Amino acid sequence: MKKKVLVLMSGGVDSSLAACILKQNGYEVIGCTMRLFLCKKNISEKQCCSPEDIYIAKRTAEQIGIKHYTIDRKDIFEEYVIENFVLEYLNGRTPNPCVICNMKIKFDEMLKFAKGLGCSYLATGHYAKIEKYNSVYYLKKGEDLTKDQSYFLYGLTQKNLPHILFPLGDYKKAEIIRMAKKLGLKAADKKESQEICFIEDTNYHKFIKSKFLGKIEKGDFVDISGKTIGIHKGLPFYTIGQRHGLGISAGHPVYVIKINKKNNKIMLGKKEDLLNRMFIVKDLSWIISQKKTSLTADVRIRYKHKESNATIKLLENGKAEIIFSEPQLSITPGQSAVFYRKDIVLGGGIIEEVIG
């Protein structure tokens, strides 16, 4: 009897090929596309989840001969992802909505949905690998390191990993595109989604204003010494490391160094002022359980950051103190810090505070 798998299909080439590969490998495949938010007509071609994407997913399912469902998940997406996104920016932090979506929607709510359909597995088009050794499941980087998405998946656990498949883990992106074109799939020529999916025109300032009915207060720009050097438009409109759009003339490039929610001030400085070694991580999630209170690992502090060696000290309050061996640029509260040992993801958490 064929094992049944639910494939989350976004209308893009990756999830389309994931469905094809699984069918070719003998699985009984069901496709599913989620409606996650009310889509406006101005949505960018580099985003996903538009009516056009849903149409492409349906057509792809027809092409490869599988059932396809479209389900509405706008309510839980609003609750878990959008509300968190807005709240984090209002508090001077820079969130990563893809991490939250994976944890709360795709590999929690949708895994339950898959099991309700009698599926043994849930599959996506992520570039990552899952391997099992001695009854332990490991999440590993994808073969194509330029497209590796393991960073976004550190919230997976030993409980859900046995029921998840990543069919693209052993492929290069170029191979996937070639295969899709050879199969004549409608998704083969679709542009890759790169932006935050629910932000119209990629303008997150406008989006936050539309979601927050209160007044966003202006405040002071200050230099490293604490001297006021200008006025900012509101904490949600800035992120650590930002250089453009500050409206400050200092005779040299200035960057956002620190955002202080308590006094509504934003510190500006030179690029070297962005270098730090130590920070605190909250909301820890471990794929590989840790028995020691201190360990060394390679730590990645944002998606395109090259991970760097660090010491991780587990604190009694359930948080962790991270100390890099070498200073790193733009450690940003709200972003995820993910812990690696070579190509294996140990776990991760949310950057709460930079020390120094």
N, C-alpha and C positions, 0 to 999 in steps of 0.2 A: 504494500500500500504506500502510495506517494505521501511524503510529508508535506504538510500545507504551510505556506508562508505568506504573510501579508507584507507587500512592498509599499512603502510610502513614496508616492510618485508626485514630484513637484511640477512636472512638465519639462524639466531639464534633461540634458543628455545623460547625466550620471545615474539618476534614479531610473530612467528608461532602460539603460543598459543593465542595471542591476536586475531588473525584472526579466530581461531577455536571458541573461547568464543563468539565473536560477531556473528558468524554465528549461533551458538547454541541459542543465545538470539534473533534470528529473524531478524537480519539485512541482507541486500543484501551487501555482502562483495566483494570488489575488492582488490587484492594484487598489490603492486608496489615495485620494487627494483630499487635503484638508482646506476648508475655507476658514482662514484665521482672523481676518479683519475685513472691514468694508473697503473695497478697493475703489480708488478714484481713477478717473480717466488719465490723470497726469503721471501715472506710475512709470518709472524708468524701465528701459529695456534690460537694465542690469539688475533689476529686482525680480522677485518671484511672486507667485500666488495670485496673479491676475486672472480674469476670466479667460484670457487667451491661454494662459498656462494650464488651466483646468481642461480646456478644450484639447490642448496638445496631449495631455496625460490620457484623456479618454481615447483619443485617436490612436495613441501608441498602444494602449491596452487592446484595442480592436485589431491593430496590425499584428500583434504577437499572439492574439487569441486567448486573452485572459479576462476574467471578470474585473469590473472596476466599480468602486464606490466613491462618491463624493460626500463627505460628511462635514457638518458645521461644528467648528470648535472655537468660534469667536468669543464665547463667554469665558472659557478657561484661559484663552490666550490673552484676553484683556486683563483678567485677574492676575495671572502669574507673570506675564511678560511685559505688557504695556504699562501697567500700574507701577511695577518695579522700575522700569526704564525711566519713567517720569520722576518718580520719587528720588531715585539715585541722583539724577541731574539736579534736582531742586536742592539736594543736600551737598552739592559740590563734588560728586563722584561721577566717574565715567563707566557706566555699566556695559556688560557684554550680553545682549539679549539672546544670542545664539546658544550660549551656555545654559541659560535658564530654560529656553525652549526645549533643548535636548533633555534636560533633567526632568522637567515637569510635564511636558506635552508628548514628545515623540517616544521616549523610552519609559514613560510611566503610564499616562492616560491611553496612548495608542497601543502600548503593549497589552494592556487590559482589553482593549477593543479587539485586538488580534486573537487573544485567547477566547474571547466571546464568540468569535467566528469559527472556533475549532482549530486555529492555527498553532503550530508548534513554535513558529518563529516570527519575528518581525525583522524586516530588512530595509536598509536605506542605501543611498549612493555615496555614503561617506568614504573618503580615502583613509582607511585605517584597517588594522587587522585584529582578529581575536584568535588566540591560540590557547590550548589547554595542555598543561603539564602536571602530572601527579595530582589530579583532581582540582587544580587551581586554574582559573581562567585569567589570561593576561591580555590587556589591551596594548597594542603595539603601533608604532608609526606605520603609515602606509608605504608601499614600495616607492611611490612617486613622492619624494620628499618635498618637491616644490608645491605639491597639492595636499600634503599630509594634513588631516583634520583631527588628529588625536587630541590636540589641545582643547577642542570644544567638548570632548567626550569623557573628561576625567570624572564626571559624576556617575558613571556606570558602576555597577556593583557586582559582587559574586552572585547575587540573587537574580539579576536580570541578564547578565552576560551570556549564560547558557542558552538564552532564548533570542539572541540577536545575531544577525548575519550581516557582514560587510563584503559583498561580492567583489567590490572593486579594489580591495586591499592589495592585491598582487599585481595590479595593472598600472601602467603609466597613462596619464590623461590623453596623450596623443593616440595611444592604442584604442582607448574608449571612443574617441571621435571617429577614428578610422572604421571601427566595427559598426558604429551607428550609421555611418554613411553607406557602408556596404549593405546593411540591412534595409536601407531606405527609410529609416525612422524620421518622423516629422521633427523630432527634437534635435536632430544632428546638427542643424545650422543655427540653433538658438544660442544667443549670447549667454555667457556664463553669468549667473547672478552674483553680485559682489556687494551690493549696498544693503542697508538694513531694510528688510522686506516691507515693513509697514509704514515707512516714512515717505510721504508723497514728495516728489521732486528732490529727494535726498536732503530736504531742509528740516533738520531736527529742531532748530530754534522755533520755527513756525509750528511744528507739531507739539512741542512742549507748551507753547502759549495756548494752543487750542485745547489742550487737555487740562491745564491748570487755570482755574477760574480766579484765583487770588492774584494779588499784585506781586510781580517779581521785582524785588528791591534792588536799586543801584547801590554801589558801594565804592570803597577806595581801592585803587591800585597802590601798592606800597613797594618800595625797593627792599633790598636785603636788610638794610638798617632799620626799616619800619617807617621811613619817611613817605608821606603821601605824594604820589607823582601823577595822579590822574583819577578818573572815575570810570568804573566798569558798569556794564549794562545789566548785570545780574549773574549770579553764580552759574546757572544752568547753561550759559552760553560760552563757557570756557572749559578747557581741559589741560591737564599737565603736559608741558612741552609745546603748547600752542605758541606760534610766533606771529601769524598773520591775523589781521582784524582787531588788533589791540588799540590802535589809535594813539600810540605813544611814540614820541620822537625823542630818542635818548642818545643819538649820535653813534649807536652801535645796535646790533640786533638784540632784542629782548624777548624772553620767553616766560610763559606761565610756570612758576616754580612750585607754588603751593596755593591751595584754595582753602580758606579758613571759614567754615560755616558759622562758627560761634560769633565772630565779629564782622562777618560779611566783607572780608578783605581778601584780595588776591595779590600774592607776592610775585613780582617780576624780577628777573635777573638774567645773567649771561648763561650761555649754554653749559658751561662747566658747573654752574650752580644746580643743574639738573641731576648731577651725579650723586648717587647714594648707594649704600651697601646694605642697610638694615631696614626691615619692615615687618609688620604684623599681618598675619593671615587669619581670617575667621571662616566659619562655615566649612570646615574641613570635610573632605570626602576622600576616603581611601579605597582604592581597588585592591591593593595588596596591604593587608593589615600590618601595622607596625607595633612591635613589642618593645622596642627601645624608645627612650624619650629624646634621643638625639641621633641624627643620621645625616649623612652627606648625600647629595643628589644634584643633578643638573636641573635648574629651575628656569622656566620660561614665563615671562611676565606680561606678554601680549602675543597675539597670534603670529605676527611676523618677526618677533624677537628670537634671536638665536640663544637657546638656553645656555646658562652659565653655571659653573660650580658654586654650590652654596652649602652651608650648614643649616639644618632644620632642627630647631629645638621645640619640642612639644610642651606647651604650657598647661598649668593646672586648670585654667579656665576654658579649656577646649580649643584654644587658639594655638598658633605656632609663631615663633620668632624666626625669621629668615635672615641669614647674614651671608651675602655674596663674598666670594674670595676677592673679586675685583669690582669696583664701583660700576653701576649700571645707569644708563640714561632713562629718565622719565618713568620711574616707578609710580604707577597711577592707581590711587584708591578707586575701588569699584571694578577694576579689571581682575581677571583670574590669574593666579600664580599656579602653574602646573609643574609637578615634580616628575622627573624622568630618571631612569637608570639605563643608560644607553638608549635603546629604542622602546623600552617598556615604560608605560605610564604607571607611576605608583599611586598618584592621587593629586589633589590640589585643593584650592580654596579661593576665597575672595580677598583681595588686598584691602585691608582696613585702614592702615595708617603707616606712613613712612616715618622712620625715626632718624632725626638729624636734619 
